[in-house]
């Protein structure tokens, strides 16, 4: 499967996830928006742990934020309700529709743009003060161009808040994991479109589930540094309710805070 074919497949798969009611496609409530307008808000980059408030500037009013590969009616509307000028960018039109629905329902100003996270040519250099990028680059064949594009569209000393999957969590045997056992089956580099057997691949494609890529920590962390971003903080997180077998052994997710060097 070529990179372009994989991108098209994952775009369609996330459209399907909206129809299936995947938890990451369910819009925030009117109550959450009301609290955000009063300054009581939080967002996640990883499944559970809220992003520390001190990772954000003290005042979001008028802050230009790009919610990158972050559609689904969750983070972007909350930040818009808190006063930010938010653009949400995603490959899935149906995911973007979730953000549009919340914006219309709540009277929020919110721009929704469809595209590939590795190509932000829709935006000029130094457009955004902050980029928020929840766990999603595992659905992209490439990651280094994502960091380069993020650095380009950030203003000097702009902030990137990014969540991603520990690659080890994507190398376990899925059949063993369903039985509560975390057994390594695959090796790095790993891309489901390329390294699964046709039978294994059908477990995902027959259910229209997205295919994933295990990007190395060198590319996740070192890639940000190489793009001109300075890491200032990080934390780890587990999956929702620690349901996955890997959760018994290590946190499957990580979030980083980085600043674009002036």
C-alpha positions as CSV (number, residue, x, y, z in Angstrom):
1,X,0.0,0.0,0.0
2,X,1.5,3.3,-1.0
3,X,1.6,6.3,1.4
4,X,-1.1,8.0,-0.6
5,X,-3.3,4.9,-0.6
6,X,-2.8,4.6,3.2
7,X,-3.7,8.3,3.7
8,X,-6.9,7.8,1.7
9,X,-7.8,4.6,3.5
10,X,-7.3,6.2,6.9
11,X,-9.3,9.2,5.9
12,X,-12.2,7.0,4.9
13,X,-11.7,4.8,8.0
14,X,-12.0,7.9,10.3
15,X,-15.2,8.9,8.5
16,X,-16.5,5.5,9.3
17,X,-15.4,5.8,12.9
18,X,-17.7,8.9,13.2
19,X,-20.6,6.8,11.9
20,X,-19.7,4.1,14.5
21,X,-19.6,6.5,17.4
22,X,-15.9,6.1,18.3
23,X,-15.2,7.8,21.6
24,X,-12.9,10.3,19.9
25,X,-15.7,11.4,17.5
26,X,-18.2,12.4,20.2
27,X,-18.6,16.2,20.6
28,X,-18.3,17.9,23.9
29,X,-21.5,18.9,25.7
30,X,-23.1,22.3,26.1
31,X,-22.2,22.1,29.8
32,X,-18.5,21.7,29.0
33,X,-18.6,24.7,26.7
34,X,-20.4,26.8,29.3
35,X,-17.7,26.0,31.9
36,X,-15.0,26.8,29.3
37,X,-16.5,30.2,28.8
38,X,-16.2,30.8,32.5
39,X,-12.5,29.7,32.5
40,X,-13.1,26.2,33.8
41,X,-11.7,24.0,31.1
42,X,-9.2,21.2,30.3
43,X,-8.2,19.2,27.2
44,X,-6.3,16.0,26.6
45,X,-3.5,15.1,24.2
46,X,-3.5,11.4,25.4
47,X,-6.4,9.2,26.5
48,X,-6.7,10.2,30.2
49,X,-4.4,12.8,31.7
50,X,-5.4,16.4,31.2
51,X,-2.8,18.8,29.8
52,X,-1.3,20.9,32.6
53,X,-2.8,24.4,32.5
54,X,0.7,25.9,32.9
55,X,1.6,24.4,29.5
56,X,-0.8,27.0,28.0
57,X,-0.3,30.8,28.1
58,X,-2.2,32.3,31.1
59,X,-4.8,33.9,28.8
60,X,-6.2,32.3,25.7
61,X,-8.1,35.4,24.6
62,X,-7.3,36.0,21.0
63,X,-4.5,33.4,20.9
64,X,-4.2,31.8,17.4
65,X,-4.4,28.1,17.9
66,X,-4.1,25.3,15.3
67,X,-5.8,22.1,16.4
68,X,-3.8,19.7,14.2
69,X,-5.3,16.3,13.3
70,X,-7.6,17.1,16.2
71,X,-11.1,17.1,14.8
72,X,-14.0,15.3,16.5
73,X,-15.7,18.2,18.3
74,X,-13.6,18.0,21.4
75,X,-10.4,20.0,22.0
76,X,-11.0,22.8,19.4
77,X,-14.5,23.9,20.6
78,X,-13.3,23.9,24.2
79,X,-10.3,26.2,23.4
80,X,-12.6,28.4,21.2
81,X,-15.0,28.8,24.1
82,X,-12.1,29.7,26.3
83,X,-11.4,32.7,24.0
84,X,-8.9,31.4,21.5
85,X,-9.0,32.0,17.7
86,X,-9.0,28.3,16.7
87,X,-8.5,26.5,13.4
88,X,-9.1,22.8,13.4
89,X,-7.3,20.8,10.7
90,X,-8.0,17.2,9.9
91,X,-8.1,14.6,7.1
92,X,-11.6,13.4,7.9
93,X,-14.5,15.6,6.7
94,X,-16.9,13.8,9.0
95,X,-14.6,14.5,12.0
96,X,-14.5,18.1,11.0
97,X,-18.3,18.1,10.8
98,X,-18.3,17.3,14.5
99,X,-16.4,20.6,15.2
100,X,-18.7,22.5,12.9
101,X,-21.7,21.1,14.7
102,X,-20.5,22.2,18.1
103,X,-19.6,25.7,16.7
104,X,-23.0,26.1,15.2
105,X,-24.8,24.8,18.3
106,X,-22.8,27.0,20.7
107,X,-22.3,30.1,18.5
108,X,-18.5,29.7,18.4
109,X,-16.1,31.1,15.9
110,X,-14.2,28.1,14.6
111,X,-12.5,27.5,11.2
112,X,-12.4,23.9,10.0
113,X,-9.9,22.9,7.2
114,X,-9.5,19.5,5.6
115,X,-6.0,18.2,4.7
116,X,-3.0,16.0,5.4
117,X,-1.2,16.8,8.7
118,X,2.2,16.6,6.9
119,X,1.2,19.4,4.5
120,X,0.2,22.7,6.1
121,X,0.6,24.7,2.9
122,X,-2.8,26.1,3.5
123,X,-1.3,28.4,6.1
124,X,1.5,31.0,5.8
125,X,4.6,31.0,7.8
126,X,4.3,32.1,11.5
127,X,0.5,32.0,11.5
128,X,-0.2,30.4,14.9
129,X,0.8,31.1,18.5
130,X,0.1,27.5,19.6
131,X,-0.4,24.1,18.0
132,X,-2.2,21.3,19.8
133,X,-1.7,17.9,18.3
134,X,-3.4,15.0,20.2
135,X,-2.4,11.4,19.5
136,X,-2.9,11.1,15.8
137,X,0.4,11.0,14.0
138,X,0.4,7.2,14.3
139,X,-2.1,7.3,11.4
140,X,0.4,9.1,9.2
141,X,3.0,7.3,7.1
142,X,5.5,10.1,7.9
143,X,6.2,12.2,11.0
144,X,9.3,14.3,10.3
145,X,7.5,16.5,7.8
146,X,4.7,17.1,10.4
147,X,7.2,18.6,12.9
148,X,8.8,20.7,10.1
149,X,5.5,22.1,9.1
150,X,4.5,22.8,12.6
151,X,7.7,24.7,13.2
152,X,7.1,26.7,10.0
153,X,3.5,27.8,10.9
154,X,4.4,28.7,14.5
155,X,5.5,32.2,15.5
156,X,8.9,32.5,17.2
157,X,8.6,31.2,20.7
158,X,5.2,29.6,19.7
159,X,4.2,26.4,21.6
160,X,3.6,22.9,20.3
161,X,1.6,20.5,22.6
162,X,1.8,17.0,21.1
163,X,0.6,13.6,22.1
164,X,1.7,10.3,20.6
165,X,1.9,6.6,21.1
166,X,5.0,4.8,22.5
167,X,6.0,2.6,19.5
168,X,6.4,-0.4,21.8
169,X,2.7,-0.4,22.4
170,X,2.1,-0.9,18.6
171,X,4.4,-3.9,18.3
172,X,2.4,-6.3,20.5
173,X,0.5,-9.3,19.2
174,X,-3.2,-8.1,18.9
175,X,-4.6,-11.6,19.4
176,X,-2.6,-12.1,22.6
177,X,-3.5,-8.6,23.8
178,X,-7.2,-9.5,23.5
179,X,-6.5,-12.3,26.1
180,X,-4.7,-9.8,28.4
181,X,-1.2,-10.8,27.4
182,X,1.3,-8.3,26.1
183,X,3.7,-10.2,23.8
184,X,5.9,-8.5,21.3
185,X,5.3,-9.7,17.8
186,X,6.5,-7.0,15.4
187,X,9.8,-5.1,15.1
188,X,10.6,-1.5,14.2
189,X,10.2,0.1,11.8
190,X,6.5,-1.0,11.7
191,X,3.7,0.0,9.5
192,X,0.5,-1.9,9.5
193,X,-0.2,-1.3,5.8
194,X,3.2,-2.9,4.9
195,X,4.1,-5.4,7.7
196,X,0.8,-7.2,8.3
197,X,-0.1,-10.3,6.4
198,X,-3.2,-10.0,4.2
199,X,-5.2,-12.0,6.8
200,X,-4.0,-9.7,9.6
201,X,-4.8,-6.6,7.6
202,X,-8.3,-7.8,6.9
203,X,-9.0,-7.7,10.7
204,X,-8.8,-3.9,10.4
205,X,-10.0,-3.3,6.9
206,X,-13.1,-5.4,7.1
207,X,-14.2,-3.2,10.1
208,X,-13.0,0.0,8.5
209,X,-10.5,0.6,11.3
210,X,-7.6,3.0,10.7
211,X,-4.2,1.4,10.1
212,X,-1.3,2.7,12.2
213,X,2.5,3.4,12.0
214,X,4.9,2.9,14.9
215,X,7.1,6.0,14.7
216,X,10.3,5.8,16.7
217,X,11.0,7.9,19.8
218,X,14.0,9.3,17.9
219,X,11.6,10.6,15.2
220,X,9.0,11.7,17.7
221,X,11.3,13.5,20.1
222,X,14.4,14.1,18.0
223,X,12.3,15.1,15.1
224,X,10.9,18.0,17.1
225,X,14.4,19.1,18.0
226,X,15.6,18.8,14.4
227,X,12.7,21.0,13.3
228,X,13.9,23.8,15.6
229,X,11.6,23.1,18.6
230,X,13.0,23.0,22.1
231,X,11.4,20.5,24.4
232,X,10.3,22.1,27.7
233,X,8.3,19.3,29.4
234,X,6.7,15.9,29.0
235,X,4.5,13.4,30.7
236,X,3.4,9.8,30.1
237,X,-0.1,8.4,30.2
238,X,-2.0,5.1,30.1
239,X,-4.9,4.0,28.0
240,X,-8.5,4.6,29.0
241,X,-9.3,2.5,32.1
242,X,-6.0,0.6,31.5
243,X,-7.9,-1.9,29.4
244,X,-5.0,-2.9,27.1
245,X,-2.5,-5.6,28.0
246,X,0.4,-3.2,27.5
247,X,-0.9,-1.0,30.3
248,X,0.2,-3.6,32.8
249,X,3.8,-3.0,31.8
250,X,4.3,0.6,30.7
251,X,2.4,3.8,29.8
252,X,1.5,3.5,26.2
253,X,1.3,7.3,25.5
254,X,3.4,10.4,25.9
255,X,2.8,14.1,25.6
256,X,5.4,16.8,25.1
257,X,5.5,20.6,25.3
258,X,8.0,22.3,23.0
259,X,8.8,25.9,22.0
260,X,9.9,27.2,18.6
261,X,13.3,28.7,19.0
262,X,13.4,32.4,18.2
